[in-house]
Amino acid sequence: MRAYLTFLAAGALTPLLPAQTVQAHYAQYLITSTMSAHPELQKMGIHTASQGNDRETIIACSVPSKIGKESSPADLEVEKAGKPAVKMVTDRSFYDLALPLTDASHHPIGMIVMEMRFNGANTADDAVTKAQQITDAIEAKIPNRDALFGAGPRSQPLVLWESTPLPDITGDFDHLAVDEGNNRLYISAEVHNTIEVFDLKTGAHLQSAGGVKTPHTIIFVPEKQQLLVADGGDNSCVFLDVRDMHSVARVELEADPDAGVYDRGKHIFYVGNGGRGAKQPFSYITAISADKAKQVGRIRVEAANLEAMAIDQAKNLLYVNMRDKNQIGVVDLAKNQVVNVWSIPGMNLNTPMELDETNHRLFVAGRKPGKFFVIDSNSGKLVQTLDSVETADDMTFDPESKRIYVTGSSGVAIYYQDSPDQYSLVEEFGTNGGKTSTYDAALKRFYIVHPKTAEDMAGLQVYAVQ
């Protein structure tokens, strides 16, 4: 029988003491890249004494809210013994593992913890063997303890910068909106019935604003200093003054308004409503004037569930995901009618969408299975399909870096546009269930919000984009 310890207290990823501020970007890079390479792992963390502190803490973790928390007595006992420890968590089907961690010169520097799914190992002995192999590979990349607190490689697209816990927020989140002028980030908490307000630069939580019932897509209109909210619980588009978050106008809609897109040139918010919420097989895309706070047009779409949309300014077209049909609708905005419907091979539950207008490429993600589709927006022909994250809900295309970010329940997938006809997966890693996101190009910050789970409280993750 292999010599290893058995956990006698809480698992190594559930420390007991309060969090401290820790910046260990290289250590976090090691966690992220290892998790990406080993899908059998569902969690990882590195424990060591942080700079200027004799107490041992979690300096990097796949659950960001755990970073900075002090190691528990049970964790420290494992490290003191200098032997791997394992516990079978039978009710949730994983091995809870902890192993001593050294640097590349074999000097002890702390401990590494991980949760390995039962399907990743045959027995506890096998789990320890595999965990040790993973640990050995990580140790070879650590010149010394101080290196863990250094910068990650420049090739790393996203570096976790801040993590803001939201212990009082329950339920799912939907979409995000950036307000650079006021240094604000707004997030719709659709189950909590609020708009959550954050400091855009720091990620600090500033306010939970009411006045909405089930907020979905939110759009910030700087000229009006207003948020336009597709409120599924109120069957309306609500206008909020961001200076004090009070309601200034309301445009009534069909049942369950949800996904939408804003034409910043024309100041028109296009929002999907009706359909399955109204118990009818068709929906509407309603055009709402941000200037006049009233409906200025309506387009019927023969689908009961409309999701993300994108506007082609040069062609005056709007593309919309007809999710229940597994199709994409093409809307002529001059005629206010659907002029084409595209069926894409292999596409299912198509939800997020983005457009590269310059290269005439439409990007769409399907949910089950997770797939990323590149479509010629001139013809509707499929250009390329790649694997993606499950239950994708948001997508961002950054033309400057030629990256596409897709966030879903299983993590974030980052793709690179090698050419208009060729795309490659750069990186994929877990985000604690955060499937909604946005990007601020001015600050080069990427924001992902995740809901409360059995493992962790809700939280906002702020990533620096390299």
Secondary structure, DSSP 8 states (H G I E B T S, - for coil): ----B---SS-TTS--S-B-----HHHHHHHHHHHHH-TTEEEEEEEEE-TT-SSEEEEEESSGGGTTBB--HHHHHHHHHTS-EEEEETTTTEEEEEEEEE-TT--EEEEEEEEEEGGG-SSHHHHHHHHHHHHHHHHTT-SSGGGGGS---TT-SEEEEEEEEETT--S----EEEETTTTEEEEEETTTTEEEEEETTT--EEEEE-S-SSEEEEEEETTTTEEEEEETTTTEEEEEETTTTEEEEEEE-SS----EEEETTTTEEEEEEEGGGGTSS-EEEEEEETTTTEEEEEEEES-S-EEEEEEETTTTEEEEEEGGGTEEEEEETTTTEEEEEEE-TT--SEEEEEEETTTTEEEEEETTTTEEEEEETTT--EEEEEE--TTEEEEEEETTTTEEEEEETTEEEEEEEEETTEEEEEEEE--TT--EEEEETTTTEEEEEE---SS--EEEEEEEE-
